[in-house]
Amino acid sequence: MSEDQGHKKPQLARNYDRAAWFYEASSTIFSLGQIQASKRDQLQFMKPGDNVLYLGVGAGEDALLAARTGAKVTCVDISQGMLDRLQLKLEKENLEIELICQSAFDHDRTEHYDICATNYFLNVFRPDDMARMLNHAATLVRPGGKFLIADVAVPQGNPLARAFTFLYLKSAMLSFWLIGLVPLHENYDYPALFADANLTLEHVELFRLAKFGPVAYQSIVGRKL
Ligand SMILES: C[S@@+](CC[C@H](N)C(=O)[O-])C[C@H]1O[C@@H](n2cnc3c(N)ncnc32)[C@H](O)[C@@H]1O
């Protein structure tokens, strides 16, 4: 299961190991369920038998949903603690997913997958590394396949809504930064990087705080050229 055994565990992996027990519950509470809704939106793009890759899968609530649809799921994460939590869920439902503990940068199955999902993952990188990871992840998708991103949205709407979203999302980033999970950075405009990664934009769904408040989360779908 682990491809990185024998190497010293990076500090980031240890930080995520420690956060594994509360990560999904805290994101559900903080987003009032909208983080989960943004990931659920992706199921409409999957069909049974699809080869689906989740990079930075964490505890894998989204990968579990995909496996239930009959997709063949592979999950990569640098944190064994996160993967262990996903494994427990799989055992309860008697489902099988390939779990690989490694840096996503080391996952090199070029053009192997029908779908690659990077949910709330690209924002754990500083801008340069994020662009590098987005490009790398896109190479793992076959031509015509799909590239999925559920993540926080760039603040939008009227000035009050933008200010509120900015402060709301920054409060989460600051808390996660304090425990060593993310660097401080701007919210990313992923579609702006799609052309460089050989992707075209196909779908954007926005998710509002408490369903009627300002836009805070999004589900983006790109197609690999
Ligand atoms: C913010 S969490 C998001 C987890 C999950 N995708 C979700 O939506 O709940 C980021 C995840 O990326 C993992 N991660 C960070 N850097 C990584 C890397 N270089 N390669 C693979 N996983 C990484 C962390 O261990 C963590 O599980």
Ligand as a Chemical Component Dictionary entry (heavy atoms), coordinates in Angstrom:
data_LIG
# 
_chem_comp.id                   LIG 
_chem_comp.type                 NON-POLYMER 
_chem_comp.pdbx_formal_charge   0 
_chem_comp.three_letter_code    LIG 
# 
loop_
_chem_comp_atom.comp_id 
_chem_comp_atom.atom_id 
_chem_comp_atom.alt_atom_id 
_chem_comp_atom.type_symbol 
_chem_comp_atom.charge 
_chem_comp_atom.model_Cartn_x 
_chem_comp_atom.model_Cartn_y 
_chem_comp_atom.model_Cartn_z 
_chem_comp_atom.pdbx_ordinal 
LIG C1  C1  C 0  -6.767  20.093 2.253  1  
LIG S1  S1  S 1  -6.663  18.347 2.251  2  
LIG C2  C2  C 0  -7.996  17.891 1.169  3  
LIG C3  C3  C 0  -8.346  16.463 1.310  4  
LIG C4  C4  C 0  -9.514  15.954 0.437  5  
LIG N1  N1  N 0  -9.221  16.031 -0.980 6  
LIG C5  C5  C 0  -10.799 16.646 0.757  7  
LIG O1  O1  O 0  -11.433 17.207 -0.159 8  
LIG O2  O2  O -1 -11.225 16.580 1.928  9  
LIG C6  C6  C 0  -5.233  18.107 1.263  10 
LIG C7  C7  C 0  -4.760  16.680 1.192  11 
LIG O3  O3  O 0  -3.636  16.648 0.311  12 
LIG C8  C8  C 0  -2.635  15.820 0.856  13 
LIG N2  N2  N 0  -1.340  16.240 0.272  14 
LIG C9  C9  C 0  -0.637  17.365 0.509  15 
LIG N3  N3  N 0  0.450   17.430 -0.287 16 
LIG C10 C10 C 0  0.430   16.304 -1.035 17 
LIG C11 C11 C 0  1.244   15.789 -2.064 18 
LIG N4  N4  N 0  2.351   16.433 -2.479 19 
LIG N5  N5  N 0  0.905   14.627 -2.631 20 
LIG C12 C12 C 0  -0.196  13.923 -2.230 21 
LIG N6  N6  N 0  -1.017  14.380 -1.273 22 
LIG C13 C13 C 0  -0.727  15.543 -0.674 23 
LIG C14 C14 C 0  -2.745  15.986 2.350  24 
LIG O4  O4  O 0  -2.211  14.908 3.053  25 
LIG C15 C15 C 0  -4.270  16.106 2.506  26 
LIG O5  O5  O 0  -4.863  14.848 2.715  27 
# 
loop_
_chem_comp_bond.comp_id 
_chem_comp_bond.atom_id_1 
_chem_comp_bond.atom_id_2 
_chem_comp_bond.value_order 
_chem_comp_bond.pdbx_ordinal 
LIG C1  S1  SING 1  
LIG S1  C2  SING 2  
LIG S1  C6  SING 3  
LIG C2  C3  SING 4  
LIG C3  C4  SING 5  
LIG C4  N1  SING 6  
LIG C4  C5  SING 7  
LIG C5  O1  DOUB 8  
LIG C5  O2  SING 9  
LIG C6  C7  SING 10 
LIG C7  O3  SING 11 
LIG C7  C15 SING 12 
LIG O3  C8  SING 13 
LIG C8  N2  SING 14 
LIG C8  C14 SING 15 
LIG N2  C9  SING 16 
LIG N2  C13 SING 17 
LIG C9  N3  DOUB 18 
LIG N3  C10 SING 19 
LIG C10 C11 SING 20 
LIG C10 C13 DOUB 21 
LIG C11 N4  SING 22 
LIG C11 N5  DOUB 23 
LIG N5  C12 SING 24 
LIG C12 N6  DOUB 25 
LIG N6  C13 SING 26 
LIG C14 O4  SING 27 
LIG C14 C15 SING 28 
LIG C15 O5  SING 29 
# 
